[in-house]
Amino acid sequence: MAGKDAAQGSLGVWACTCLVIGNVVGSGFFLAPAALAPYGTVALIGWLVMSVGAMCLGLVFARLGRIAPAAGGPYAYTRMGFGEFAGFLIAWGYWISMWASQPAIALAFVGYLRVFFPGLSDHPILNLLLALAAMWAVALVNMRGVKEAGQLQILMVSVKLVPFLGVALIGLVWVDWSHFTPINPTPDPFFVALSATAPLTMFAFLGIESATVPAGDVRDPKRTIFLSTVIGTATAALIFTLGTLVVMGVMGRTALAQSSAPFADAASIMWGPWAGYVIAAAAMLSSLGALNGWTLMMSQVPMAAARNGVLPQVFADLNANGVPARGIAISVGLSSLLLTLQTSGAGALIAVYDFVVELSTVAEMIPYVFCCLVEGALYLTLGRRIGYFSPRTYLPIAFVAFLFAMWTIYGSGPTAGMWGLLLLLSGLPIYILLHHKRAGTDAAQSSAAD
């Protein structure tokens, strides 16, 4: 998007790094230890394995950002490498993954709010209203402009990193190592259990490509996107692995599985109630930061696709602040509908969280798979002309990233895979209508020219 500050670039290295960290170190992490508790030490191994995959994916996006810094991120790269139809599928799937992930982030916000107001556990409707209010409040901030969204992201990330780094590092002293035996407490074979952790751990890493999406509003995008992606992904991997180790080691699997605010509960055990309140406040701010970052992303990708004519024009219509406000409203409206339907059908917060995690992760992995292959396609078509590509450097990293993305889809299970496929295919009628409309417009212009 080209907002009013686009000429100078509204987002620098720190703002883009905060966008990556804010989107990655968000609610997907703060509730993940509770969702992963049944897997015991297998979950920790899952974090380590997925950290390798996430770093490879981050390097794929960092390289793509240097080769072709284009607004739209995964959509722009896929369209460049594989053409318009593939670009449409990725834009559609990526957009679905973003609005489908919003309810999980809002639920994490409410889960940590319960630390201050325990009575909320008995009022599911009030929980729903608070989650909806959080999503729409952040959407209103984004409707004011990209610069304002970036400033909010810097504030949120700066506030939240210190307490969570404290838990992840200082908390190692309080770990009870007996909580990590047996290694695999599930009845499933090790690989099956490890695969089951993949969507939960990968969901926490979603957003590593965040700096590539608003490329039109980034200063010195080739340098900024590369640095912010690598720094942000490495920071997230460190916090995820050590943070989960501490929380699981302090609370144990049984207590952890029942917690709606695992980091706050662990901090209370280690340092007293005051620490639980501090962590809960930081988690709430972090969840709002993640909502903010994903809302910014949720406006950029469909806008870039709409400008190319592969999504409805409503996603590209800008308000007075240069923001696709109507597109944001549609996206947050779908997030609200998903949250409302799931909350009415499932009472437990973790149960709803698990469903939206698996759905949004499957939807996002499809764009990741395509982006792992884009460099190869660009090398075959452009490499010798621009002299930039080297298969020896991109092939090993892209291959590992591709395997991790495919493994995550497998680990999500058949239900999430089915719904992800149905939602992806649901966009085909829209593509056909838009393609027919463009063909008619092109034919009319050609006749007028003759």
HELIX and SHEET records of a PDB file:
HELIX    1   1 VAL A   13  VAL A   24  1                                  12    
HELIX    2   2 SER A   27  PHE A   30  1                                   4    
HELIX    3   3 ALA A   32  LEU A   36  1                                   5    
HELIX    4   4 ALA A   37  TYR A   39  5                                   3    
HELIX    5   5 THR A   41  ILE A   67  1                                  27    
HELIX    6   6 PRO A   74  PHE A   82  1                                   9    
HELIX    7   7 GLU A   84  LEU A  113  1                                  30    
HELIX    8   8 PRO A  118  ASP A  122  5                                   5    
HELIX    9   9 PRO A  124  ASN A  142  1                                  19    
HELIX   10  10 VAL A  146  ILE A  170  1                                  25    
HELIX   11  11 GLY A  171  TRP A  174  5                                   4    
HELIX   12  12 TRP A  177  PHE A  180  5                                   4    
HELIX   13  13 PHE A  190  PHE A  205  1                                  16    
HELIX   14  14 SER A  210  THR A  212  5                                   3    
HELIX   15  15 ALA A  215  ASP A  217  5                                   3    
HELIX   16  16 PRO A  221  MET A  251  1                                  31    
HELIX   17  17 ARG A  253  ALA A  257  1                                   5    
HELIX   18  18 PRO A  262  TRP A  271  1                                  10    
HELIX   19  19 PRO A  273  ARG A  307  1                                  35    
HELIX   20  20 GLN A  313  PHE A  315  5                                   3    
HELIX   21  21 ALA A  325  GLY A  345  1                                  21    
HELIX   22  22 LEU A  349  LEU A  378  1                                  30    
HELIX   23  23 TYR A  379  GLY A  383  3                                   5    
HELIX   24  24 ARG A  384  ILE A  386  1                                   3    
HELIX   25  25 PRO A  391  GLY A  411  1                                  21    
HELIX   26  26 GLY A  413  LEU A  425  1                                  13    
HELIX   27  27 LEU A  428  ALA A  449  1                                  22    
END                                                                             
